[in-house]
């Protein structure tokens, strides 16, 4: 059974959907997905046509399909008789609905003993697939077509027509998923009205975002535009605000880590994403100890699923709390969001949640009280609980799994940044006692970190400390997060920057997750040598923070060069870590099961633009500080209607022989040097 289909709440509401014209499937001529939320396919049918030959019979039919998602699947099918004589046509549209849980589709759990889907209908020009799950939820897929089918036989709609020369048959399909009668949303009934409403929603959202334009048309019309559309497509809208789901097809649900990093990346584009992300995560913050879901007081969830298996408690994802980094990231992104927005209500409402997150870091997150947040293995679920969550991503040089519990390098950096960021906010709020205590804890962590993680021979921080408090001596991109968070000393920050730009780490398409010199390196693996755009954007922000602007511009340039080579400039979750070959017209090698789109990949370009602009908010003066350093190929960046503090600002940065010049901002934008 195919894993493709229409999914809603982690359930496969359509598992089969086939179109046949005169008994055969049409041949694809072209596909267009430029707008990303609507797709158009041009096909043809010809009796006797064989793919790969030039022979076509005279009776050719043009077939056009336009498809989008609103409250379900909407599609228009058009059949044109491109002949000078009448042609008899038979159109058949066949459906299947398995209602399989996503965990069953991906073979993580078995639902073979569950009741099979049953079919009701025909009814009102369509049919209804139905299944009452073991969780008691009645799931239905309602399929209707206009005009109504001539006949419905089982799961097949049939239409028969005689089309005159250049005559056109138009069919409109709606496949609407429901849980206990409730649909995802209400959209207009007619196809044209529904697509107009969807277009309007996208336009309204994009008008509320900052608009970035540059001197590079390729960057503007490609990566920036596509990334904005991808982020919008991945947003869920909750009462708490917008939340970026992680990625399509497997992770179109809220993830803690992914949502927080995407929120951070897009603060300079649409800060409401951060507000919505923080508020939703706070509403699910842990209250009790639950070994099955790994919930603990103050902990932020890893993943929230809403399918049958999660409702039954047969998987722990309702929600599942098995990540070590979501909780410090929550406190860190909270601090940055308040600095960016000056949102007093957010500060007041979520400060108790941020404090509970810091308390988790100091208690449940550090069970042996050595001053480091770490994780151990719990049977049956994820062995690796950092962002590199594949099983082999933390290994000793002999290839064996590193001993747990493990204290990951980036997680300590997140804790440091969280405490420093919240200390800054307490200072602004006048609570210097709490601010001083947090800064003192952060300083102690920094001293321990420099002592225990630095590998002098590699000029890099170790990937982790293992269960025996020994360094896992891998050179990884994780160490670059220490620059993003500011925990590295200036001297070691400079050394680390040079190390990450060496050939065993820098591919020309971005920085690898793992050095090609390490024994477990594999450029085609998920985490042991691949290139991740979001990971690189955090490292780029770190380079800029420490004043290494040339290296930041080099990696940004590489990421943009990579991005424009993917179809429609749509960045995948990751790509293989092969070295770029400048002798040929090469492109990055695809990682075959990469999610496209992926929220934190789409957020990459906005954080990279922030790094090029050297852009940081100053909450004390409520001014946006800029320290721009544009690469040689980029002459200009214009930013319009950026929401920062309680207003919108518009400004321009131009590269000149005398340095990068800043214009505009109405007193809210000023030049300042970046500091570590």
Secondary structure, DSSP 4 states (H G I P E B T S, - for coil): --S-SEEETTEEEESEEEEEETTBPPEEEEEE-TTSSEEEEEEEEETT--TTSS---S-EEEEEEEEEESSSEEEEEEEEE-SSS-EEEEEEEEEE----BHHHHTTSS--TTSPPPEEEEEETTEEEEEEE-TTS-EEEEEEEEESPPSEEETTEEEEEEEE-TT-EEEEEEEEEEEETTEES----SSHHHHHHHHHHHHHHHHHTS-EEEES-HHIIIIIIHHHHHHHHHHEEEETTEEEE--BTTTB-S-BHHHHHHHHHHTTTT-THHHHHHHHHHHHT---S-BTTTTB-TTPPPSEE--SHHHHHTSSS-EEE---SSHHHHHHHHHHHHHHHH--HHHHHHHHHHHHHHHHHHHTGGGTT-SS---B---TTS-S--SSS-SGGGSB-TTSSBPPSSBEEHHHHHHHHHHHHHHHHHHHHHT-HHHHHHHHHHHHHHHHHHHHHHEETTTTEE-SEE-TTS-EE---BGGGGHHHHHT-S-HHHHHHHHHHHTSTTTB-SSSBBSB-TTSTT--TTSSSSS-B-HHHHHHHHHHHHHTT-HHHHHHHHHHHHHHHTTSGGG---S-B--PPP-TTS---PPBPTT--SSBHHHHTHHHHHHHHHHT-EEETTTTEEEE-----TT--EEEEEEEEETTEEEEEEEE--TT--EEEESTTSEEE-----
